[in-house]
Amino acid sequence: MFTLYSIGLTFGADFSKVDKHAESVLGNLKTTKEIARYLTRNLNNTTDKTRAIYYWIARNIRYDVDKMNSNTFYTDPQELVDYALTNRAGVCSHYSALFQALCQSAGVQSYVIDGYIRQNGKLILAGHSWNAVIIGNQFYDIDVTWAAGYVSKNSFVQKFRDDFFLVNPADFIKTHIPFDPIWQFSLNPITFKQFDTNNFKKQENSARFNFFDSIKMIPTLSPVERLKREKLRIINSGISNKLLVERISDLSANIDNEELKIATNSFNQAVGMFNDGVFVYNKYITSGSKILNPKTAQKFLAVLNLSRQKTVLAADIASGINTKDKKLNKQIATFKKDIQKRLAIIDQETGIAKEYAKK
């Protein structure tokens, strides 16, 4: 069950006109691009565009109580968006994914943030998702799930709230803590233990945590490096509860999966290079030039040299593969033996061809 908790608006602006416009979205609009285009037409600033998206989602997507207790897992954000638009329902991951998709279509810089929460003073050790946007070089938090209403006696009660629109991160941290400390948008992020015990004294101290540079760097990092850095930041912030243990476990599994993808791609690249070397050799042999004599020896040597170069390159790629996967390691070991056999054959035939070339 989730209930309401008021943390206050950062902006005291009048959004009545924007909200009224958002209410007029046509029911036949089905895609994020269509909806975002309608929502943000004639809106000239980021704040109003963000508000229109926030209002429309909160008023049109109901909280799916049945899914709240299901074990359905999505790996693709687009699946979350599609479900939310098709069923006009979802849980926090659907709300945040849809908000992100509409913001992207509207040209609003936004993020999906995962973490956990405190409601009515009670710590809730269950994953939750929300969003953040950048307006005027400032970060603001948004929870459109909480803005839509609340669950009471296992039923969703729709009740729109302004309280979770463009909230100052220093206020938002009182009820929402991201798994990754960079999403606190704070020069001095609190630890998980401080959040769990409702102790925010550290916010009053000075610090040197450059979250902005870390966020700015994210698009330049490989998936593995992003995951490793997040994992390290979480560990450095202190593992204070079972949910964080699960998060670290999930990150470790994702890191292993990403590294396996890299290793598998490298292995496939090595196999492809090896096969190229074989193809070069076989093409020459089957072209009618397989009879070795002083005239064909030089050409055959060139073919053998090219085939060897490709085979050696395949060996170099295979030697650089580092993986924990036992099955792939076994395939790599077998492949390396095949490479050595192939090189032995090439070297043997090269020696014979050189003798013919001398004649």
GIWOPE-V373530 format. One record per residue. N is the residue number from 0. RES is the residue in one letter. NEAR is the number of other ideal C-beta (glycine too) atoms within 12 Angstrom. D_LAST is the distance of its C-alpha to the last C-alpha in Angstrom with 2 decimals. Layout:
BEGIN
N & RES & NEAR & D_LAST
N & RES & NEAR & D_LAST
END
This chain:
BEGIN
0 & M & 20 & 90.03
1 & F & 31 & 89.58
2 & T & 23 & 92.50
3 & L & 25 & 93.04
4 & Y & 26 & 92.83
5 & S & 19 & 93.79
6 & I & 30 & 91.89
7 & G & 21 & 92.86
8 & L & 26 & 91.32
9 & T & 27 & 89.60
10 & F & 27 & 90.62
11 & G & 10 & 94.21
12 & A & 19 & 93.38
13 & D & 14 & 94.97
14 & F & 28 & 92.36
15 & S & 14 & 94.85
16 & K & 17 & 93.45
17 & V & 31 & 89.86
18 & D & 27 & 90.93
19 & K & 16 & 92.87
20 & H & 23 & 89.87
21 & A & 33 & 87.69
22 & E & 21 & 90.25
23 & S & 21 & 89.75
24 & V & 29 & 86.12
25 & L & 15 & 85.87
26 & G & 13 & 85.31
27 & N & 9 & 82.67
28 & L & 21 & 80.23
29 & K & 17 & 77.62
30 & T & 19 & 74.63
31 & T & 31 & 74.51
32 & K & 19 & 73.59
33 & E & 21 & 76.59
34 & I & 35 & 78.97
35 & A & 34 & 77.79
36 & R & 22 & 78.02
37 & Y & 29 & 81.59
38 & L & 38 & 82.64
39 & T & 35 & 81.50
40 & R & 20 & 82.38
41 & N & 15 & 84.72
42 & L & 27 & 84.24
43 & N & 12 & 83.14
44 & N & 20 & 82.66
45 & T & 26 & 80.63
46 & T & 30 & 83.74
47 & D & 31 & 85.23
48 & K & 37 & 81.95
49 & T & 43 & 81.58
50 & R & 42 & 85.21
51 & A & 42 & 84.88
52 & I & 50 & 81.94
53 & Y & 51 & 83.77
54 & Y & 38 & 86.96
55 & W & 41 & 85.39
56 & I & 48 & 83.44
57 & A & 35 & 86.43
58 & R & 26 & 88.71
59 & N & 35 & 86.42
60 & I & 40 & 84.34
61 & R & 30 & 86.40
62 & Y & 37 & 85.52
63 & D & 29 & 84.15
64 & V & 22 & 86.09
65 & D & 18 & 84.33
66 & K & 26 & 80.93
67 & M & 27 & 82.31
68 & N & 13 & 82.22
69 & S & 14 & 79.13
70 & N & 8 & 75.72
71 & T & 17 & 73.82
72 & F & 13 & 70.82
73 & Y & 22 & 69.02
74 & T & 13 & 65.65
75 & D & 13 & 65.57
76 & P & 22 & 68.31
77 & Q & 20 & 68.28
78 & E & 20 & 69.53
79 & L & 34 & 72.48
80 & V & 35 & 73.21
81 & D & 21 & 73.01
82 & Y & 27 & 75.36
83 & A & 40 & 77.85
84 & L & 32 & 77.99
85 & T & 18 & 78.11
86 & N & 20 & 80.77
87 & R & 26 & 82.43
88 & A & 27 & 82.38
89 & G & 38 & 80.38
90 & V & 37 & 80.50
91 & C & 41 & 79.60
92 & S & 37 & 75.83
93 & H & 38 & 76.52
94 & Y & 44 & 78.95
95 & S & 45 & 76.63
96 & A & 39 & 73.56
97 & L & 46 & 75.61
98 & F & 53 & 77.04
99 & Q & 36 & 73.57
100 & A & 34 & 72.28
101 & L & 45 & 75.28
102 & C & 38 & 74.97
103 & Q & 26 & 71.31
104 & S & 26 & 72.28
105 & A & 34 & 75.11
106 & G & 21 & 73.04
107 & V & 34 & 74.88
108 & Q & 24 & 72.90
109 & S & 35 & 73.63
110 & Y & 31 & 72.40
111 & V & 35 & 72.91
112 & I & 41 & 74.11
113 & D & 31 & 74.36
114 & G & 41 & 76.79
115 & Y & 31 & 80.14
116 & I & 38 & 83.78
117 & R & 30 & 87.38
118 & Q & 26 & 90.12
119 & N & 15 & 93.81
120 & G & 13 & 93.03
121 & K & 17 & 91.12
122 & L & 25 & 87.46
123 & I & 25 & 85.40
124 & L & 23 & 82.25
125 & A & 25 & 80.49
126 & G & 28 & 77.76
127 & H & 32 & 78.90
128 & S & 37 & 77.19
129 & W & 42 & 78.49
130 & N & 47 & 77.31
131 & A & 43 & 77.35
132 & V & 41 & 77.19
133 & I & 26 & 76.83
134 & I & 27 & 79.60
135 & G & 15 & 79.99
136 & N & 12 & 77.45
137 & Q & 21 & 79.53
138 & F & 33 & 78.69
139 & Y & 36 & 81.23
140 & D & 49 & 81.32
141 & I & 51 & 82.23
142 & D & 41 & 83.04
143 & V & 49 & 83.59
144 & T & 43 & 83.96
145 & W & 41 & 87.07
146 & A & 43 & 88.24
147 & A & 42 & 88.37
148 & G & 30 & 91.00
149 & Y & 30 & 91.34
150 & V & 28 & 91.47
151 & S & 16 & 94.86
152 & K & 10 & 95.61
153 & N & 14 & 92.16
154 & S & 16 & 92.71
155 & F & 27 & 91.35
156 & V & 20 & 93.98
157 & Q & 20 & 92.82
158 & K & 21 & 94.20
159 & F & 28 & 92.46
160 & R & 29 & 92.36
161 & D & 31 & 91.62
162 & D & 29 & 91.24
163 & F & 42 & 87.50
164 & F & 43 & 86.50
165 & L & 41 & 84.96
166 & V & 37 & 86.06
167 & N & 26 & 85.58
168 & P & 36 & 83.02
169 & A & 27 & 85.49
170 & D & 26 & 87.91
171 & F & 41 & 85.38
172 & I & 37 & 84.10
173 & K & 27 & 87.51
174 & T & 37 & 86.69
175 & H & 41 & 82.90
176 & I & 45 & 80.25
177 & P & 41 & 76.55
178 & F & 39 & 74.08
179 & D & 36 & 71.98
180 & P & 39 & 74.21
181 & I & 34 & 72.67
182 & W & 35 & 74.58
183 & Q & 41 & 77.88
184 & F & 35 & 77.33
185 & S & 36 & 78.93
186 & L & 23 & 78.22
187 & N & 25 & 79.74
188 & P & 36 & 78.98
189 & I & 34 & 81.13
190 & T & 30 & 79.76
191 & F & 37 & 79.98
192 & K & 19 & 82.62
193 & Q & 28 & 84.74
194 & F & 38 & 84.56
195 & D & 26 & 85.30
196 & T & 19 & 88.35
197 & N & 17 & 89.43
198 & N & 18 & 89.05
199 & F & 26 & 88.02
200 & K & 13 & 89.07
201 & K & 26 & 85.53
202 & Q & 26 & 85.56
203 & E & 14 & 88.12
204 & N & 15 & 85.84
205 & S & 10 & 83.35
206 & A & 16 & 79.61
207 & R & 11 & 76.14
208 & F & 26 & 74.38
209 & N & 17 & 72.35
210 & F & 27 & 72.28
211 & F & 19 & 71.67
212 & D & 14 & 68.29
213 & S & 27 & 67.27
214 & I & 29 & 68.21
215 & K & 16 & 66.52
216 & M & 16 & 63.26
217 & I & 22 & 63.19
218 & P & 13 & 61.35
219 & T & 13 & 58.51
220 & L & 17 & 57.91
221 & S & 17 & 55.70
222 & P & 21 & 57.68
223 & V & 23 & 56.85
224 & E & 20 & 57.96
225 & R & 24 & 61.16
226 & L & 28 & 62.03
227 & K & 23 & 61.31
228 & R & 26 & 63.48
229 & E & 34 & 66.29
230 & K & 29 & 66.19
231 & L & 20 & 66.37
232 & R & 32 & 69.26
233 & I & 36 & 71.18
234 & I & 23 & 70.71
235 & N & 19 & 71.80
236 & S & 35 & 74.91
237 & G & 23 & 75.93
238 & I & 23 & 75.71
239 & S & 26 & 79.40
240 & N & 27 & 79.58
241 & K & 17 & 77.89
242 & L & 27 & 76.86
243 & L & 34 & 74.74
244 & V & 19 & 73.14
245 & E & 20 & 72.23
246 & R & 33 & 70.89
247 & I & 30 & 68.62
248 & S & 17 & 67.45
249 & D & 23 & 66.69
250 & L & 30 & 64.81
251 & S & 23 & 62.75
252 & A & 17 & 61.91
253 & N & 22 & 61.00
254 & I & 26 & 58.78
255 & D & 22 & 56.98
256 & N & 21 & 56.60
257 & E & 24 & 55.22
258 & E & 26 & 52.76
259 & L & 25 & 51.66
260 & K & 20 & 51.10
261 & I & 26 & 48.90
262 & A & 28 & 46.95
263 & T & 22 & 46.57
264 & N & 18 & 45.39
265 & S & 27 & 42.80
266 & F & 33 & 41.64
267 & N & 22 & 41.39
268 & Q & 23 & 39.42
269 & A & 33 & 36.97
270 & V & 30 & 36.66
271 & G & 20 & 36.14
272 & M & 30 & 33.31
273 & F & 36 & 31.68
274 & N & 22 & 32.07
275 & D & 23 & 30.57
276 & G & 33 & 27.37
277 & V & 29 & 27.41
278 & F & 19 & 28.20
279 & V & 27 & 25.27
280 & Y & 33 & 22.87
281 & N & 17 & 24.87
282 & K & 17 & 25.18
283 & Y & 27 & 21.46
284 & I & 21 & 21.10
285 & T & 13 & 24.17
286 & S & 15 & 23.32
287 & G & 9 & 21.30
288 & S & 21 & 17.90
289 & K & 18 & 17.46
290 & I & 15 & 14.93
291 & L & 25 & 11.61
292 & N & 17 & 8.56
293 & P & 17 & 5.96
294 & K & 14 & 9.37
295 & T & 23 & 11.47
296 & A & 25 & 9.70
297 & Q & 21 & 11.29
298 & K & 23 & 14.54
299 & F & 33 & 14.60
300 & L & 27 & 14.26
301 & A & 20 & 17.16
302 & V & 32 & 19.13
303 & L & 35 & 18.74
304 & N & 24 & 19.81
305 & L & 25 & 22.82
306 & S & 36 & 23.74
307 & R & 32 & 23.67
308 & Q & 22 & 25.81
309 & K & 31 & 28.35
310 & T & 37 & 28.47
311 & V & 24 & 29.05
312 & L & 24 & 31.73
313 & A & 35 & 33.34
314 & A & 29 & 33.45
315 & D & 19 & 35.07
316 & I & 28 & 37.67
317 & A & 34 & 38.46
318 & S & 19 & 38.89
319 & G & 18 & 41.41
320 & I & 30 & 43.65
321 & N & 17 & 46.96
322 & T & 26 & 49.36
323 & K & 17 & 52.26
324 & D & 20 & 51.66
325 & K & 11 & 50.77
326 & K & 15 & 49.36
327 & L & 28 & 47.00
328 & N & 20 & 45.96
329 & K & 14 & 45.09
330 & Q & 23 & 42.96
331 & I & 31 & 41.18
332 & A & 19 & 40.50
333 & T & 17 & 38.99
334 & F & 31 & 36.94
335 & K & 27 & 35.53
336 & K & 16 & 34.41
337 & D & 24 & 32.68
338 & I & 33 & 30.90
339 & Q & 21 & 29.64
340 & K & 18 & 28.43
341 & R & 30 & 26.64
342 & L & 28 & 24.98
343 & A & 16 & 23.86
344 & I & 21 & 22.19
345 & I & 32 & 20.51
346 & D & 21 & 19.29
347 & Q & 16 & 18.02
348 & E & 27 & 16.06
349 & T & 27 & 14.80
350 & G & 18 & 13.41
351 & I & 20 & 11.60
352 & A & 33 & 10.32
353 & K & 20 & 9.10
354 & E & 17 & 7.02
355 & Y & 22 & 5.43
356 & A & 21 & 5.52
357 & K & 12 & 3.79
358 & K & 14 & 0.00
END
